[in-house]
Amino acid sequence: MKRGRVFSGARPTGRQHLGNYLGAIQNYVALQEDYECVYCVVDLHALTTLTETEKLKGNTYEMVLDWLAAGMDPETSIIFVQSHVPQVTELHIILSMVTPMGWLTRLPTFKEKVRLQPDNVNYGLLGYPVLMAADITLYKADTVPVGEDQAPHLEFTREIVRRFNHHFGPTLIEPQIKLTHYPRVMGLDRVNKMSKSLNNHIELAFSPEVIEQRVMTMVTDPQRRYRSDPGRPEVCNVFAFHGFFSAQQVEDIESQCRSAEIGCVDCKRSLARNLAASLAPFRQRRAELARDENLVWDVLSDGANRATPIAQETLEEVKIKIGLP
């Protein structure tokens, strides 16, 4: 018997990369064993930047195709698009009425977003955490998986729920934090997190040839200038990826790097081979799923149909408690 209901959402960013997989997707897949899972493409959240909105549909398709190929199961999990269940916008408005402005303006995430887009500080940017709270509470999720750095965001949702229930009586479920290990996946440049916008990423769907090309550009130990110099695996981003994709060889690779038995080029080529081999089942599965061009949209339509009754029930309960006619 499954333990409860998990909710998690992701902005539609198109084809997924290793950072997305190691940081979230593999966890989404694993949670399906023990929880009823609700996974949402949060397209409304993506509108806060108002950039490249014409790509939202295509990005949604590519991301969900990657999700399915990676093992997210639409038979057991609800997978849908946020805007396809419009009750979330109504609950967002209601929750905004009980959320103090000071709570929102003090959030470090709001201040960071203002810094990143000073010319477009819109209401949606300010109300982003309230919409997130609506996402979670609308589907009666009792568990939300987050890394430690994201825990304050979920605590904000919990505060909104407590405030609403205090005013109107027990109605909304206060979600519990499920702390999950989200590795910080650095990009090919070793300086920034892996990101498509920085072009320092490796997509899950890349061919072995492209994977090798990308891996060969990775920055390694900056102090290792010559082949004969001993390496420092603990500061090498290539070695960090070996930890994920070369588990059976990682001890030998570490020893050979420290003793200069292998150079950085050899280390990269080994990673490229292992990475391509690890992703081969994913690429095959993705290609098979892509043959049915309607599959992704059918999955999302079915997901919205399954999510809607939950959303309707929650919203009706909220309206009754508030006293709306």
Secondary structure, DSSP 8 states (H G I E B T S, - for coil): ----EEEEEE---SS-BHHHIIIIIHHHHHHTTTSEEEEEE-HHHHTTS-SSGGGHHHHHHHHHHHHHHHT--TTTSEEEEGGGSTHHHHHHHHHHTTS-HHHHHT-HHHHHHHHH-TT---HHHHHHHHHHHHHHHHTT--EEEE-GGGHHHHHHHHHHHHHHHHHH-S-S---EEEE------B-TTSSSB--TTTT---BTT--HHHHHHHHTT----TT--STTS---GGG-HHHHHHHHH-TTTHHHHHHHHHTTSS-HHHHHHHHHHHHHHHHHHHHHHHHHHHTSTTHHHHHHHHHHHHHHHHHHHHHHHHHHHHT--
